[in-house]
């Protein structure tokens, strides 16, 4: 989907479509970064909402996040 939007944006600004090939080489890395930011944001929002509603259990979270002995 982003490729279609990118192609449209390039033609709208009068840029050659060959630029899409250059951007595709970097887009995979950028997509991983966008996905990571989205994941962290969703996790943070979940914790904030649980705390706001009084449903977050601090002791359970600490127990899960503590390193387990090997």
N, CA, C and O atoms as a Maestro MAE file, in Angstrom:
{
 s_m_m2io_version
 :::
 2.0.0
}

f_m_ct {
 s_m_title
 :::
 protein
 m_atom[280] {
  # First column is atom index #
  i_m_mmod_type
  r_m_x_coord
  r_m_y_coord
  r_m_z_coord
  i_m_residue_number
  s_m_chain_name
  s_m_pdb_residue_name
  s_m_pdb_atom_name
  i_m_atomic_number
  :::
  1 25 0.826 -1.192 0.000 1 A "UNK " " N  " 7
  2 3 0.000 0.000 0.000 1 A "UNK " " CA " 6
  3 2 0.870 1.255 0.000 1 A "UNK " " C  " 6
  4 15 0.557 2.234 -0.678 1 A "UNK " " O  " 8
  5 25 1.953 1.221 0.757 2 A "UNK " " N  " 7
  6 3 2.803 2.411 0.801 2 A "UNK " " CA " 6
  7 2 3.484 2.656 -0.535 2 A "UNK " " C  " 6
  8 15 3.798 3.798 -0.872 2 A "UNK " " O  " 8
  9 25 3.716 1.599 -1.298 3 A "UNK " " N  " 7
  10 3 4.337 1.751 -2.616 3 A "UNK " " CA " 6
  11 2 3.421 2.527 -3.555 3 A "UNK " " C  " 6
  12 15 3.893 3.367 -4.321 3 A "UNK " " O  " 8
  13 25 2.135 2.261 -3.509 4 A "UNK " " N  " 7
  14 3 1.175 2.971 -4.362 4 A "UNK " " CA " 6
  15 2 1.120 4.441 -3.969 4 A "UNK " " C  " 6
  16 15 1.129 5.315 -4.837 4 A "UNK " " O  " 8
  17 25 1.065 4.717 -2.694 5 A "UNK " " N  " 7
  18 3 1.018 6.103 -2.222 5 A "UNK " " CA " 6
  19 2 2.310 6.829 -2.577 5 A "UNK " " C  " 6
  20 15 2.289 7.985 -3.000 5 A "UNK " " O  " 8
  21 25 3.428 6.141 -2.402 6 A "UNK " " N  " 7
  22 3 4.724 6.731 -2.733 6 A "UNK " " CA " 6
  23 2 4.817 7.060 -4.218 6 A "UNK " " C  " 6
  24 15 5.292 8.134 -4.585 6 A "UNK " " O  " 8
  25 25 4.371 6.151 -5.068 7 A "UNK " " N  " 7
  26 3 4.398 6.400 -6.513 7 A "UNK " " CA " 6
  27 2 3.540 7.602 -6.872 7 A "UNK " " C  " 6
  28 15 3.935 8.435 -7.687 7 A "UNK " " O  " 8
  29 25 2.372 7.688 -6.265 8 A "UNK " " N  " 7
  30 3 1.498 8.835 -6.513 8 A "UNK " " CA " 6
  31 2 2.116 10.139 -6.055 8 A "UNK " " C  " 6
  32 15 1.995 11.161 -6.731 8 A "UNK " " O  " 8
  33 25 2.778 10.110 -4.907 9 A "UNK " " N  " 7
  34 3 3.411 11.324 -4.394 9 A "UNK " " CA " 6
  35 2 4.565 11.761 -5.286 9 A "UNK " " C  " 6
  36 15 4.747 12.954 -5.527 9 A "UNK " " O  " 8
  37 25 5.343 10.802 -5.776 10 A "UNK " " N  " 7
  38 3 6.460 11.158 -6.652 10 A "UNK " " CA " 6
  39 2 5.972 11.803 -7.941 10 A "UNK " " C  " 6
  40 15 6.531 12.807 -8.382 10 A "UNK " " O  " 8
  41 25 4.940 11.239 -8.545 11 A "UNK " " N  " 7
  42 3 4.429 11.826 -9.788 11 A "UNK " " CA " 6
  43 2 3.781 13.181 -9.525 11 A "UNK " " C  " 6
  44 15 3.862 14.074 -10.368 11 A "UNK " " O  " 8
  45 25 3.149 13.347 -8.384 12 A "UNK " " N  " 7
  46 3 2.513 14.619 -8.046 12 A "UNK " " CA " 6
  47 2 3.538 15.740 -7.958 12 A "UNK " " C  " 6
  48 15 3.253 16.871 -8.352 12 A "UNK " " O  " 8
  49 25 4.721 15.443 -7.449 13 A "UNK " " N  " 7
  50 3 5.764 16.449 -7.312 13 A "UNK " " CA " 6
  51 2 6.694 16.495 -8.512 13 A "UNK " " C  " 6
  52 15 7.695 17.211 -8.495 13 A "UNK " " O  " 8
  53 25 6.372 15.743 -9.548 14 A "UNK " " N  " 7
  54 3 7.165 15.777 -10.764 14 A "UNK " " CA " 6
  55 2 8.503 15.067 -10.653 14 A "UNK " " C  " 6
  56 15 9.423 15.365 -11.414 14 A "UNK " " O  " 8
  57 25 8.625 14.147 -9.731 15 A "UNK " " N  " 7
  58 3 9.869 13.395 -9.562 15 A "UNK " " CA " 6
  59 2 9.798 12.103 -10.368 15 A "UNK " " C  " 6
  60 15 8.710 11.559 -10.556 15 A "UNK " " O  " 8
  61 25 10.924 11.605 -10.843 16 A "UNK " " N  " 7
  62 3 10.911 10.375 -11.639 16 A "UNK " " CA " 6
  63 2 10.547 9.159 -10.784 16 A "UNK " " C  " 6
  64 15 10.898 9.084 -9.607 16 A "UNK " " O  " 8
  65 25 9.841 8.217 -11.395 17 A "UNK " " N  " 7
  66 3 9.430 7.011 -10.678 17 A "UNK " " CA " 6
  67 2 10.607 6.092 -10.345 17 A "UNK " " C  " 6
  68 15 10.453 5.164 -9.551 17 A "UNK " " O  " 8
  69 25 11.764 6.332 -10.932 18 A "UNK " " N  " 7
  70 3 12.933 5.523 -10.603 18 A "UNK " " CA " 6
  71 2 13.337 5.705 -9.140 18 A "UNK " " C  " 6
  72 15 14.025 4.859 -8.570 18 A "UNK " " O  " 8
  73 25 12.911 6.796 -8.548 19 A "UNK " " N  " 7
  74 3 13.203 7.037 -7.135 19 A "UNK " " CA " 6
  75 2 12.554 6.019 -6.220 19 A "UNK " " C  " 6
  76 15 13.001 5.822 -5.090 19 A "UNK " " O  " 8
  77 25 11.494 5.366 -6.703 20 A "UNK " " N  " 7
  78 3 10.822 4.345 -5.901 20 A "UNK " " CA " 6
  79 2 11.778 3.203 -5.595 20 A "UNK " " C  " 6
  80 15 11.774 2.678 -4.481 20 A "UNK " " O  " 8
  81 25 12.593 2.812 -6.561 21 A "UNK " " N  " 7
  82 3 13.541 1.713 -6.352 21 A "UNK " " CA " 6
  83 2 14.541 2.063 -5.254 21 A "UNK " " C  " 6
  84 15 14.909 1.204 -4.453 21 A "UNK " " O  " 8
  85 25 14.976 3.305 -5.214 22 A "UNK " " N  " 7
  86 3 15.904 3.722 -4.162 22 A "UNK " " CA " 6
  87 2 15.242 3.690 -2.790 22 A "UNK " " C  " 6
  88 15 15.846 3.265 -1.805 22 A "UNK " " O  " 8
  89 25 14.018 4.136 -2.740 23 A "UNK " " N  " 7
  90 3 13.315 4.192 -1.461 23 A "UNK " " CA " 6
  91 2 12.947 2.794 -0.977 23 A "UNK " " C  " 6
  92 15 12.933 2.548 0.229 23 A "UNK " " O  " 8
  93 25 12.650 1.879 -1.887 24 A "UNK " " N  " 7
  94 3 12.300 0.518 -1.487 24 A "UNK " " CA " 6
  95 2 13.450 -0.173 -0.768 24 A "UNK " " C  " 6
  96 15 13.221 -1.016 0.099 24 A "UNK " " O  " 8
  97 25 14.670 0.173 -1.115 25 A "UNK " " N  " 7
  98 3 15.818 -0.419 -0.438 25 A "UNK " " CA " 6
  99 2 15.895 -0.037 1.029 25 A "UNK " " C  " 6
  100 15 16.398 -0.808 1.847 25 A "UNK " " O  " 8
  101 25 15.408 1.128 1.364 26 A "UNK " " N  " 7
  102 3 15.456 1.617 2.736 26 A "UNK " " CA " 6
  103 2 14.143 1.349 3.463 26 A "UNK " " C  " 6
  104 15 14.104 1.347 4.694 26 A "UNK " " O  " 8
  105 25 13.079 1.125 2.716 27 A "UNK " " N  " 7
  106 3 11.753 1.009 3.315 27 A "UNK " " CA " 6
  107 2 11.632 -0.197 4.236 27 A "UNK " " C  " 6
  108 15 10.899 -0.131 5.223 27 A "UNK " " O  " 8
  109 25 12.315 -1.284 3.953 28 A "UNK " " N  " 7
  110 3 12.208 -2.466 4.816 28 A "UNK " " CA " 6
  111 2 12.717 -2.152 6.222 28 A "UNK " " C  " 6
  112 15 12.103 -2.543 7.215 28 A "UNK " " O  " 8
  113 25 13.836 -1.448 6.296 29 A "UNK " " N  " 7
  114 3 14.381 -1.070 7.604 29 A "UNK " " CA " 6
  115 2 13.455 -0.076 8.289 29 A "UNK " " C  " 6
  116 15 13.194 -0.192 9.487 29 A "UNK " " O  " 8
  117 25 12.960 0.894 7.542 30 A "UNK " " N  " 7
  118 3 12.052 1.883 8.113 30 A "UNK " " CA " 6
  119 2 10.757 1.231 8.587 30 A "UNK " " C  " 6
  120 15 10.189 1.643 9.598 30 A "UNK " " O  " 8
  121 25 10.285 0.212 7.860 31 A "UNK " " N  " 7
  122 3 9.072 -0.490 8.258 31 A "UNK " " CA " 6
  123 2 9.276 -1.204 9.588 31 A "UNK " " C  " 6
  124 15 8.378 -1.219 10.431 31 A "UNK " " O  " 8
  125 25 10.448 -1.791 9.779 32 A "UNK " " N  " 7
  126 3 10.740 -2.442 11.065 32 A "UNK " " CA " 6
  127 2 10.740 -1.421 12.195 32 A "UNK " " C  " 6
  128 15 10.257 -1.704 13.291 32 A "UNK " " O  " 8
  129 25 11.276 -0.245 11.931 33 A "UNK " " N  " 7
  130 3 11.291 0.805 12.954 33 A "UNK " " CA " 6
  131 2 9.875 1.279 13.260 33 A "UNK " " C  " 6
  132 15 9.524 1.466 14.425 33 A "UNK " " O  " 8
  133 25 9.056 1.477 12.223 34 A "UNK " " N  " 7
  134 3 7.669 1.899 12.442 34 A "UNK " " CA " 6
  135 2 6.898 0.852 13.233 34 A "UNK " " C  " 6
  136 15 6.105 1.194 14.110 34 A "UNK " " O  " 8
  137 25 7.127 -0.420 12.928 35 A "UNK " " N  " 7
  138 3 6.447 -1.495 13.641 35 A "UNK " " CA " 6
  139 2 6.863 -1.520 15.104 35 A "UNK " " C  " 6
  140 15 6.024 -1.714 15.985 35 A "UNK " " O  " 8
  141 25 8.142 -1.327 15.369 36 A "UNK " " N  " 7
  142 3 8.632 -1.321 16.755 36 A "UNK " " CA " 6
  143 2 8.023 -0.171 17.551 36 A "UNK " " C  " 6
  144 15 7.606 -0.355 18.695 36 A "UNK " " O  " 8
  145 25 7.973 1.002 16.951 37 A "UNK " " N  " 7
  146 3 7.383 2.157 17.628 37 A "UNK " " CA " 6
  147 2 5.902 1.914 17.889 37 A "UNK " " C  " 6
  148 15 5.395 2.268 18.953 37 A "UNK " " O  " 8
  149 25 5.207 1.317 16.935 38 A "UNK " " N  " 7
  150 3 3.792 1.015 17.103 38 A "UNK " " CA " 6
  151 2 3.584 0.019 18.239 38 A "UNK " " C  " 6
  152 15 2.666 0.179 19.044 38 A "UNK " " O  " 8
  153 25 4.424 -0.999 18.311 39 A "UNK " " N  " 7
  154 3 4.315 -2.006 19.362 39 A "UNK " " CA " 6
  155 2 4.536 -1.396 20.740 39 A "UNK " " C  " 6
  156 15 3.768 -1.656 21.666 39 A "UNK " " O  " 8
  157 25 5.581 -0.588 20.879 40 A "UNK " " N  " 7
  158 3 5.865 0.046 22.169 40 A "UNK " " CA " 6
  159 2 4.721 0.979 22.563 40 A "UNK " " C  " 6
  160 15 4.331 1.020 23.730 40 A "UNK " " O  " 8
  161 25 4.189 1.719 21.611 41 A "UNK " " N  " 7
  162 3 3.070 2.616 21.897 41 A "UNK " " CA " 6
  163 2 1.836 1.869 22.353 41 A "UNK " " C  " 6
  164 15 1.155 2.303 23.282 41 A "UNK " " O  " 8
  165 25 1.540 0.749 21.711 42 A "UNK " " N  " 7
  166 3 0.382 -0.054 22.111 42 A "UNK " " CA " 6
  167 2 0.571 -0.635 23.511 42 A "UNK " " C  " 6
  168 15 -0.364 -0.654 24.311 42 A "UNK " " O  " 8
  169 25 1.780 -1.106 23.801 43 A "UNK " " N  " 7
  170 3 2.060 -1.650 25.140 43 A "UNK " " CA " 6
  171 2 1.919 -0.567 26.206 43 A "UNK " " C  " 6
  172 15 1.316 -0.793 27.255 43 A "UNK " " O  " 8
  173 25 2.469 0.591 25.934 44 A "UNK " " N  " 7
  174 3 2.392 1.689 26.890 44 A "UNK " " CA " 6
  175 2 0.944 2.127 27.113 44 A "UNK " " C  " 6
  176 15 0.535 2.363 28.249 44 A "UNK " " O  " 8
  177 25 0.180 2.233 26.045 45 A "UNK " " N  " 7
  178 3 -1.221 2.636 26.172 45 A "UNK " " CA " 6
  179 2 -2.011 1.620 26.987 45 A "UNK " " C  " 6
  180 15 -2.897 1.994 27.756 45 A "UNK " " O  " 8
  181 25 -1.696 0.338 26.824 46 A "UNK " " N  " 7
  182 3 -2.381 -0.701 27.583 46 A "UNK " " CA " 6
  183 2 -2.099 -0.560 29.074 46 A "UNK " " C  " 6
  184 15 -3.010 -0.670 29.896 46 A "UNK " " O  " 8
  185 25 -0.835 -0.317 29.423 47 A "UNK " " N  " 7
  186 3 -0.473 -0.156 30.834 47 A "UNK " " CA " 6
  187 2 -1.108 1.108 31.407 47 A "UNK " " C  " 6
  188 15 -1.615 1.090 32.529 47 A "UNK " " O  " 8
  189 25 -1.087 2.192 30.658 48 A "UNK " " N  " 7
  190 3 -1.678 3.449 31.135 48 A "UNK " " CA " 6
  191 2 -3.168 3.272 31.393 48 A "UNK " " C  " 6
  192 15 -3.673 3.706 32.429 48 A "UNK " " O  " 8
  193 25 -3.876 2.639 30.464 49 A "UNK " " N  " 7
  194 3 -5.317 2.436 30.645 49 A "UNK " " CA " 6
  195 2 -5.604 1.506 31.823 49 A "UNK " " C  " 6
  196 15 -6.544 1.738 32.584 49 A "UNK " " O  " 8
  197 25 -4.793 0.449 31.977 50 A "UNK " " N  " 7
  198 3 -5.003 -0.469 33.100 50 A "UNK " " CA " 6
  199 2 -4.775 0.242 34.433 50 A "UNK " " C  " 6
  200 15 -5.518 0.023 35.390 50 A "UNK " " O  " 8
  201 25 -3.752 1.090 34.499 51 A "UNK " " N  " 7
  202 3 -3.516 1.850 35.735 51 A "UNK " " CA " 6
  203 2 -4.654 2.834 35.989 51 A "UNK " " C  " 6
  204 15 -5.113 2.988 37.120 51 A "UNK " " O  " 8
  205 25 -5.097 3.488 34.938 52 A "UNK " " N  " 7
  206 3 -6.160 4.477 35.067 52 A "UNK " " CA " 6
  207 2 -7.437 3.830 35.596 52 A "UNK " " C  " 6
  208 15 -8.152 4.424 36.404 52 A "UNK " " O  " 8
  209 25 -7.718 2.620 35.141 53 A "UNK " " N  " 7
  210 3 -8.928 1.919 35.568 53 A "UNK " " CA " 6
  211 2 -8.717 1.104 36.845 53 A "UNK " " C  " 6
  212 15 -9.647 0.455 37.324 53 A "UNK " " O  " 8
  213 25 -7.502 1.131 37.399 54 A "UNK " " N  " 7
  214 3 -7.227 0.411 38.630 54 A "UNK " " CA " 6
  215 2 -7.100 -1.091 38.454 54 A "UNK " " C  " 6
  216 15 -7.242 -1.838 39.422 54 A "UNK " " O  " 8
  217 25 -6.839 -1.542 37.250 55 A "UNK " " N  " 7
  218 3 -6.744 -2.970 36.959 55 A "UNK " " CA " 6
  219 2 -5.307 -3.475 36.878 55 A "UNK " " C  " 6
  220 15 -5.086 -4.679 36.744 55 A "UNK " " O  " 8
  221 25 -4.330 -2.578 36.957 56 A "UNK " " N  " 7
  222 3 -2.931 -2.981 36.811 56 A "UNK " " CA " 6
  223 2 -2.417 -3.525 38.133 56 A "UNK " " C  " 6
  224 15 -2.532 -2.863 39.165 56 A "UNK " " O  " 8
  225 25 -1.852 -4.722 38.113 57 A "UNK " " N  " 7
  226 3 -1.316 -5.372 39.307 57 A "UNK " " CA " 6
  227 2 0.209 -5.242 39.291 57 A "UNK " " C  " 6
  228 15 0.895 -5.940 38.545 57 A "UNK " " O  " 8
  229 25 0.726 -4.336 40.124 58 A "UNK " " N  " 7
  230 3 2.170 -4.083 40.146 58 A "UNK " " CA " 6
  231 2 2.969 -5.334 40.509 58 A "UNK " " C  " 6
  232 15 3.996 -5.613 39.891 58 A "UNK " " O  " 8
  233 25 2.510 -6.079 41.494 59 A "UNK " " N  " 7
  234 3 3.272 -7.255 41.931 59 A "UNK " " CA " 6
  235 2 3.317 -8.320 40.840 59 A "UNK " " C  " 6
  236 15 4.340 -8.984 40.671 59 A "UNK " " O  " 8
  237 25 2.237 -8.493 40.106 60 A "UNK " " N  " 7
  238 3 2.232 -9.468 39.005 60 A "UNK " " CA " 6
  239 2 3.166 -9.015 37.886 60 A "UNK " " C  " 6
  240 15 3.859 -9.839 37.289 60 A "UNK " " O  " 8
  241 25 3.190 -7.722 37.600 61 A "UNK " " N  " 7
  242 3 4.072 -7.205 36.549 61 A "UNK " " CA " 6
  243 2 5.531 -7.384 36.938 61 A "UNK " " C  " 6
  244 15 6.353 -7.767 36.105 61 A "UNK " " O  " 8
  245 25 5.857 -7.112 38.191 62 A "UNK " " N  " 7
  246 3 7.239 -7.283 38.650 62 A "UNK " " CA " 6
  247 2 7.628 -8.753 38.593 62 A "UNK " " C  " 6
  248 15 8.748 -9.079 38.202 62 A "UNK " " O  " 8
  249 25 6.719 -9.642 38.976 63 A "UNK " " N  " 7
  250 3 7.012 -11.077 38.948 63 A "UNK " " CA " 6
  251 2 7.281 -11.559 37.531 63 A "UNK " " C  " 6
  252 15 8.157 -12.397 37.316 63 A "UNK " " O  " 8
  253 25 6.545 -11.045 36.575 64 A "UNK " " N  " 7
  254 3 6.727 -11.460 35.180 64 A "UNK " " CA " 6
  255 2 8.022 -10.895 34.613 64 A "UNK " " C  " 6
  256 15 8.705 -11.569 33.842 64 A "UNK " " O  " 8
  257 25 8.364 -9.674 34.983 65 A "UNK " " N  " 7
  258 3 9.526 -9.007 34.402 65 A "UNK " " CA " 6
  259 2 10.843 -9.361 35.083 65 A "UNK " " C  " 6
  260 15 11.906 -9.042 34.550 65 A "UNK " " O  " 8
  261 25 10.803 -10.009 36.244 66 A "UNK " " N  " 7
  262 3 12.036 -10.408 36.927 66 A "UNK " " CA " 6
  263 2 12.723 -11.522 36.154 66 A "UNK " " C  " 6
  264 15 12.059 -12.437 35.665 66 A "UNK " " O  " 8
  265 25 14.051 -11.457 36.037 67 A "UNK " " N  " 7
  266 3 14.771 -12.540 35.350 67 A "UNK " " CA " 6
  267 2 14.636 -13.849 36.131 67 A "UNK " " C  " 6
  268 15 14.755 -13.874 37.356 67 A "UNK " " O  " 8
  269 25 14.389 -14.917 35.406 68 A "UNK " " N  " 7
  270 3 14.242 -16.234 36.024 68 A "UNK " " CA " 6
  271 2 15.607 -16.909 36.100 68 A "UNK " " C  " 6
  272 15 16.394 -16.805 35.159 68 A "UNK " " O  " 8
  273 25 15.904 -17.601 37.203 69 A "UNK " " N  " 7
  274 3 17.189 -18.313 37.278 69 A "UNK " " CA " 6
  275 2 17.254 -19.430 36.247 69 A "UNK " " C  " 6
  276 15 16.258 -20.100 35.973 69 A "UNK " " O  " 8
  277 25 18.431 -19.619 35.685 70 A "UNK " " N  " 7
  278 3 18.596 -20.624 34.628 70 A "UNK " " CA " 6
  279 2 18.689 -22.025 35.162 70 A "UNK " " C  " 6
  280 15 18.829 -22.972 34.388 70 A "UNK " " O  " 8
  :::
 }
 m_bond[279] {
  # First column is bond index #
  i_m_from
  i_m_to
  i_m_order
  :::
  1 1 2 1
  2 2 3 1
  3 3 4 2
  4 3 5 1
  5 5 6 1
  6 6 7 1
  7 7 8 2
  8 7 9 1
  9 9 10 1
  10 10 11 1
  11 11 12 2
  12 11 13 1
  13 13 14 1
  14 14 15 1
  15 15 16 2
  16 15 17 1
  17 17 18 1
  18 18 19 1
  19 19 20 2
  20 19 21 1
  21 21 22 1
  22 22 23 1
  23 23 24 2
  24 23 25 1
  25 25 26 1
  26 26 27 1
  27 27 28 2
  28 27 29 1
  29 29 30 1
  30 30 31 1
  31 31 32 2
  32 31 33 1
  33 33 34 1
  34 34 35 1
  35 35 36 2
  36 35 37 1
  37 37 38 1
  38 38 39 1
  39 39 40 2
  40 39 41 1
  41 41 42 1
  42 42 43 1
  43 43 44 2
  44 43 45 1
  45 45 46 1
  46 46 47 1
  47 47 48 2
  48 47 49 1
  49 49 50 1
  50 50 51 1
  51 51 52 2
  52 51 53 1
  53 53 54 1
  54 54 55 1
  55 55 56 2
  56 55 57 1
  57 57 58 1
  58 58 59 1
  59 59 60 2
  60 59 61 1
  61 61 62 1
  62 62 63 1
  63 63 64 2
  64 63 65 1
  65 65 66 1
  66 66 67 1
  67 67 68 2
  68 67 69 1
  69 69 70 1
  70 70 71 1
  71 71 72 2
  72 71 73 1
  73 73 74 1
  74 74 75 1
  75 75 76 2
  76 75 77 1
  77 77 78 1
  78 78 79 1
  79 79 80 2
  80 79 81 1
  81 81 82 1
  82 82 83 1
  83 83 84 2
  84 83 85 1
  85 85 86 1
  86 86 87 1
  87 87 88 2
  88 87 89 1
  89 89 90 1
  90 90 91 1
  91 91 92 2
  92 91 93 1
  93 93 94 1
  94 94 95 1
  95 95 96 2
  96 95 97 1
  97 97 98 1
  98 98 99 1
  99 99 100 2
  100 99 101 1
  101 101 102 1
  102 102 103 1
  103 103 104 2
  104 103 105 1
  105 105 106 1
  106 106 107 1
  107 107 108 2
  108 107 109 1
  109 109 110 1
  110 110 111 1
  111 111 112 2
  112 111 113 1
  113 113 114 1
  114 114 115 1
  115 115 116 2
  116 115 117 1
  117 117 118 1
  118 118 119 1
  119 119 120 2
  120 119 121 1
  121 121 122 1
  122 122 123 1
  123 123 124 2
  124 123 125 1
  125 125 126 1
  126 126 127 1
  127 127 128 2
  128 127 129 1
  129 129 130 1
  130 130 131 1
  131 131 132 2
  132 131 133 1
  133 133 134 1
  134 134 135 1
  135 135 136 2
  136 135 137 1
  137 137 138 1
  138 138 139 1
  139 139 140 2
  140 139 141 1
  141 141 142 1
  142 142 143 1
  143 143 144 2
  144 143 145 1
  145 145 146 1
  146 146 147 1
  147 147 148 2
  148 147 149 1
  149 149 150 1
  150 150 151 1
  151 151 152 2
  152 151 153 1
  153 153 154 1
  154 154 155 1
  155 155 156 2
  156 155 157 1
  157 157 158 1
  158 158 159 1
  159 159 160 2
  160 159 161 1
  161 161 162 1
  162 162 163 1
  163 163 164 2
  164 163 165 1
  165 165 166 1
  166 166 167 1
  167 167 168 2
  168 167 169 1
  169 169 170 1
  170 170 171 1
  171 171 172 2
  172 171 173 1
  173 173 174 1
  174 174 175 1
  175 175 176 2
  176 175 177 1
  177 177 178 1
  178 178 179 1
  179 179 180 2
  180 179 181 1
  181 181 182 1
  182 182 183 1
  183 183 184 2
  184 183 185 1
  185 185 186 1
  186 186 187 1
  187 187 188 2
  188 187 189 1
  189 189 190 1
  190 190 191 1
  191 191 192 2
  192 191 193 1
  193 193 194 1
  194 194 195 1
  195 195 196 2
  196 195 197 1
  197 197 198 1
  198 198 199 1
  199 199 200 2
  200 199 201 1
  201 201 202 1
  202 202 203 1
  203 203 204 2
  204 203 205 1
  205 205 206 1
  206 206 207 1
  207 207 208 2
  208 207 209 1
  209 209 210 1
  210 210 211 1
  211 211 212 2
  212 211 213 1
  213 213 214 1
  214 214 215 1
  215 215 216 2
  216 215 217 1
  217 217 218 1
  218 218 219 1
  219 219 220 2
  220 219 221 1
  221 221 222 1
  222 222 223 1
  223 223 224 2
  224 223 225 1
  225 225 226 1
  226 226 227 1
  227 227 228 2
  228 227 229 1
  229 229 230 1
  230 230 231 1
  231 231 232 2
  232 231 233 1
  233 233 234 1
  234 234 235 1
  235 235 236 2
  236 235 237 1
  237 237 238 1
  238 238 239 1
  239 239 240 2
  240 239 241 1
  241 241 242 1
  242 242 243 1
  243 243 244 2
  244 243 245 1
  245 245 246 1
  246 246 247 1
  247 247 248 2
  248 247 249 1
  249 249 250 1
  250 250 251 1
  251 251 252 2
  252 251 253 1
  253 253 254 1
  254 254 255 1
  255 255 256 2
  256 255 257 1
  257 257 258 1
  258 258 259 1
  259 259 260 2
  260 259 261 1
  261 261 262 1
  262 262 263 1
  263 263 264 2
  264 263 265 1
  265 265 266 1
  266 266 267 1
  267 267 268 2
  268 267 269 1
  269 269 270 1
  270 270 271 1
  271 271 272 2
  272 271 273 1
  273 273 274 1
  274 274 275 1
  275 275 276 2
  276 275 277 1
  277 277 278 1
  278 278 279 1
  279 279 280 2
  :::
 }
}
